[in-house]
């Protein structure tokens, strides 16, 4: 809702991307179900739907650029080996650079390797439209991070950067749970010579334990009538409710698109970024 309202209020285009790059975990028919739900709630997109599962060649080309620049390297470390690494400021385990200078010893014999990017000491700073100035030192907070997993699946950090540039995205509006990963994407953008869009991270609905509402956490499905769901989401985002409730999704959006006010968004820390992250 936030991204759609923001695009429409600015007279911009709103695009839909099915981020199904993790093919082994993708559920059959999930993308189509998402599109049907969006249509039922009155969302209208302005271009053909993109599916990351069909864009592997583009991600591979970007990885080649990073490798040729000396920024990407293979890593044979397993999750178990990294499970005891210290936790950084943003709540993630910091990679110690074990394979940074090449695969040594028994690791050199392992058949499956991931690909990491070599980060520098300089801070990555950007301004979020809601949270204001943000700065992160990747070397201290996350270390060299993965851009392709050992099973061959490209990481979100690479795929989303390549797609944002290819679709000429100017504004990214998404949940605050992704605020802490934005500096990694900006690092990749700069490494590939791609533009950095503006960012607006908005509150995410969570349960009492701080987990995002989802099927996994037992969240209820949307009601059959679209209007109650739209009004609930609108008010959750801190927006002023209409005096007279609309009778349809079309009527709601005709009213809402001119009344979107990002300044009214309630800032709130969201997991997996810890509350201490600012």
C-alpha positions in Angstrom: 0.0 0.0 0.0 2.7 2.5 0.9 4.7 2.0 -2.3 1.5 2.2 -4.4 0.2 5.3 -2.7 3.6 7.0 -2.9 3.9 6.3 -6.6 0.4 7.5 -7.4 0.7 10.6 -5.3 3.9 11.6 -7.2 2.3 10.9 -10.6 4.8 8.0 -11.1 4.5 4.4 -12.3 4.1 1.5 -10.0 5.8 -1.8 -10.9 5.3 -5.4 -9.7 8.2 -7.7 -9.4 7.8 -11.3 -8.2 11.0 -12.0 -6.3 11.1 -15.8 -6.7 14.9 -16.1 -7.2 15.1 -18.7 -4.5 13.6 -21.4 -6.8 14.0 -24.3 -4.4 11.8 -22.6 -1.8 9.3 -21.0 -4.2 5.8 -22.4 -3.9 4.0 -23.3 -7.1 1.2 -20.8 -7.9 2.3 -18.3 -5.2 3.1 -15.6 -7.7 -0.3 -15.9 -9.4 -2.0 -15.8 -6.0 -0.2 -12.6 -5.2 -1.3 -11.0 -8.4 -4.9 -12.0 -8.0 -5.0 -10.5 -4.5 -3.5 -7.3 -5.7 -6.1 -7.0 -8.4 -8.9 -7.7 -5.9 -7.6 -4.9 -3.7 -7.6 -2.4 -6.6 -3.8 -2.2 -7.3 -2.9 -1.5 -10.9 0.6 -1.9 -12.2 2.0 0.0 -15.2 4.2 -2.5 -16.9 4.6 -6.2 -17.4 5.3 -8.2 -14.2 9.0 -9.2 -13.8 10.0 -12.5 -12.3 13.4 -12.9 -10.9 13.4 -16.6 -11.6 13.7 -15.7 -15.3 16.6 -13.2 -14.9 19.4 -15.5 -13.9 21.5 -14.4 -16.9 21.4 -10.8 -15.8 22.6 -11.6 -12.3 25.4 -13.8 -13.7 26.6 -11.0 -15.9 26.7 -8.6 -12.9 28.7 -11.2 -10.9 31.2 -11.4 -13.8 31.7 -7.7 -13.5 32.3 -7.9 -9.8 34.8 -10.8 -10.2 36.7 -9.0 -13.0 37.0 -6.0 -10.7 38.5 -8.2 -8.0 35.5 -7.6 -5.7 33.9 -11.0 -5.7 35.6 -14.2 -4.6 34.6 -17.8 -3.7 33.9 -18.8 -0.2 33.8 -22.5 1.1 32.8 -21.7 4.6 29.7 -23.6 5.9 26.9 -22.2 8.1 28.1 -24.4 10.9 31.6 -23.0 10.7 30.3 -19.4 10.8 27.7 -20.0 13.6 30.0 -18.8 16.3 31.1 -15.6 14.7 30.5 -12.5 16.8 27.3 -10.6 16.2 27.7 -7.1 14.8 25.9 -3.8 15.5 22.9 -4.6 13.3 22.3 -8.1 14.8 24.0 -10.2 12.1 27.1 -12.4 12.4 30.1 -10.7 10.9 32.1 -12.7 8.3 35.7 -12.7 9.4 37.2 -12.9 5.9 38.3 -16.6 6.1 38.4 -17.1 2.4 39.2 -13.6 1.4 42.7 -14.4 0.2 41.9 -17.7 -1.4 40.7 -21.2 -0.4 43.2 -22.9 1.8 43.6 -26.4 3.3 40.6 -28.7 3.3 38.3 -25.8 2.1 40.1 -25.9 -1.3 38.7 -29.4 -1.9 35.1 -28.5 -1.3 33.0 -28.7 -4.4 30.3 -26.1 -3.4 31.3 -22.5 -2.8 29.3 -19.3 -2.4 30.4 -16.0 -3.8 31.1 -13.0 -1.5 31.9 -9.4 -2.3 34.9 -7.7 -0.7 33.8 -4.7 1.3 36.0 -1.7 2.3 36.4 0.2 5.5 34.7 3.4 4.2 31.2 4.0 5.6 28.1 3.7 3.4 25.8 6.5 4.1 22.3 7.3 2.7 19.2 9.2 3.7 16.0 7.4 4.3 12.9 9.5 3.7 11.4 8.5 7.1 14.4 7.4 9.2 16.7 10.2 8.1 20.5 9.9 7.8 21.8 6.3 8.0 25.4 5.1 8.0 26.9 1.7 8.2 30.5 0.3 8.1 30.1 -2.9 6.3 33.5 -4.3 7.3 32.5 -4.0 11.0 28.8 -4.7 10.8 28.5 -7.6 8.3 31.9 -8.2 6.7 32.1 -9.5 3.1 28.6 -10.6 2.2 27.2 -13.3 -0.1 25.9 -12.4 -3.5 25.5 -16.0 -4.7 24.8 -18.9 -2.4 26.6 -22.3 -2.5 23.6 -23.9 -4.2 23.8 -21.4 -7.1 20.9 -19.1 -6.0 21.7 -15.4 -6.3 21.2 -13.4 -3.2 18.7 -10.6 -2.8 21.5 -8.1 -2.4 22.6 -8.6 -6.0 19.3 -9.5 -7.7 17.4 -6.5 -6.4 20.2 -4.1 -7.4 20.4 -5.4 -11.0 16.6 -5.3 -11.4 16.1 -1.9 -9.9 18.6 -0.5 -12.4 17.2 -2.4 -15.3 13.7 -1.2 -14.5 15.0 2.4 -14.0 13.5 2.5 -10.4 13.8 6.0 -8.9 12.1 5.3 -5.5 12.1 2.1 -3.4 9.3 1.9 -0.8 9.5 -1.2 1.4 9.4 -2.6 4.9 11.7 -1.3 7.7 13.0 -4.8 8.2 15.1 -4.2 5.1 16.6 -0.9 6.3 19.7 -2.6 7.7 20.5 -4.3 4.4 20.3 -1.2 2.3 24.0 -0.2 2.6 24.9 -3.6 1.1 22.8 -2.8 -1.9 24.3 0.7 -2.2 27.7 -0.9 -2.1 26.9 -3.2 -5.0 25.3 -0.4 -6.9 28.5 1.7 -6.7 30.6 -1.3 -7.6 28.6 -1.9 -10.7 28.3 1.8 -11.6 24.6 1.8 -11.2 22.4 4.7 -9.8 21.1 4.7 -6.2 17.3 5.2 -5.9 15.7 7.1 -3.0 14.6 4.9 -0.2 11.5 5.0 2.1 11.2 2.3 4.7 7.8 2.0 6.3 6.5 0.2 9.4 5.9 -3.5 9.2 3.0 -5.3 11.0 4.6 -7.6 13.6 3.3 -9.9 16.4 4.2 -9.6 20.1 7.4 -11.4 19.6 8.5 -9.0 16.9 8.1 -11.4 14.0 6.4 -10.1 10.8 2.9 -11.2 10.3 2.7 -14.1 7.8 1.3 -17.5 7.3 4.3 -18.9 9.2 3.3 -16.8 12.3 -0.3 -17.7 12.1 -1.6 -14.4 10.6 -5.1 -14.5 9.2 -5.9 -14.3 5.5 -7.3 -11.0 4.1 -11.1 -10.7 4.3 -13.1 -11.3 1.2 -14.2 -7.7 1.1 -11.3 -5.5 0.0 -12.4 -2.2 1.7 -11.8 -3.3 5.4 -8.3 -4.5 4.6 -7.5 -1.3 2.7 -8.7 0.9 5.5 -6.9 -1.1 8.2 -3.6 -0.9 6.3 -4.1 2.8 5.6 -4.6 3.6 9.2 -1.7 1.3 10.3 0.5 3.5 8.1 -0.6 6.5 10.1 -2.8 8.0 7.4 -6.0 9.9 8.2 -9.1 7.8 7.7 -11.9 9.0 5.4 -15.0 10.5 7.0 -17.3 8.4 4.8 -16.0 4.9 4.3 -15.7 4.0 0.6 -17.9 1.3 -0.9 -15.3 -0.3 -3.2 -11.5 -0.6 -3.8 -11.8 1.7 -6.8 -13.5 4.4 -4.7 -10.9 4.0 -1.9 -8.0 4.6 -4.3 -9.7 7.5 -6.0 -9.9 9.1 -2.5 -6.5 7.9 -1.1 -4.1 8.8 -3.9 -4.4 12.5 -3.2 -4.2 12.2 0.5 -1.0 10.2 1.0 1.3 11.9 3.5 4.7 10.1 4.2 5.3 12.5 7.0 2.6 10.8 9.0 4.2 7.4 8.9 5.0 6.2 12.4 8.7 5.2 12.6 9.3 2.0 14.4 12.3 -0.4 14.5 11.5 -3.8 13.0 13.1 -7.2 13.1 15.5 -8.6 11.9 17.1 -5.2 12.5 17.4 -4.9 16.3 15.7 -2.1 18.2 19.1 -0.5 18.9 19.8 0.0 15.2 19.4 3.7 14.4 
